[in-house]
Amino acid sequence: MDIQSEAKLVQEFVDRGNYHAAYNVALSALNACRREQDQAGVDRFIEIIRGIVDALDAEFGSEHNA
């Protein structure tokens, strides 16, 4: 798996505000890494998913909309 290209695709979705697609791509990539027993890839996509959640929080979270 090309982790860099998958991460770039996820970021493109986040940049466009399509968090659903970003999360799906990141989760699919995480699962592919799991199947390949690529723990470093799994860890990277967990970080990416956390980034998606942070972006959602920044845009929609109540602390930011008060």
N, C-alpha and C positions, 0 to 999 in steps of 0.2 A: 504494500500500500504506500502511496505517495502522501505522507502525512502533511507535507507543506502545501500541496495543492488542495487537499481536503480542508485544511485550516483556512486557506485563502478563500475557498468557496463559502465556508461558514461565515467568515468575516464579511464577505460581499452581501450575504443575506442579512446579517445584523445591520450593516450600513444602510440597507434599504428598509429596515424596520420589519423584515419578515422573520420574526423570531421563531415561528413554528418551523419553517424550513431549516433555519440555522440549527435548531435543536435536533431535528430529525437527522440531518446530515451528520452532526457531531455524534449522536448516539449510534447511528449506523457504523460510523468509522470506529468508534470505541468497541463495538461488538466485533467488527472485523479484526481489530487488533487482538481482542480476546481469543478469537478462533485461531489466530496465528501465534498465540502465546507471546505476543509482543507487549510486555509489561510497560516499557517506556512509552509506547504508543497509547496504551490505556491511560497511563498517568497524564499524558499530554492532552488527551481528549476530555478527561475529567477537568483539567484546568480550563479548557476551552468552554465546556459546559458551564462552569462557574462564571466565566466571563459573560456568557449569554445571560445568565441570571442577574449578574450585576448590571448589565445594560438594561434589562427589563425593569429592575428596581430603580435605576436612575431615571428612566423615562416615565414609569407608571406608579412607582411606590408612593405611599401616602406621605412619607417623610419629605419627599421632594415636591409634593403638590400642595403642601400646606400654606 
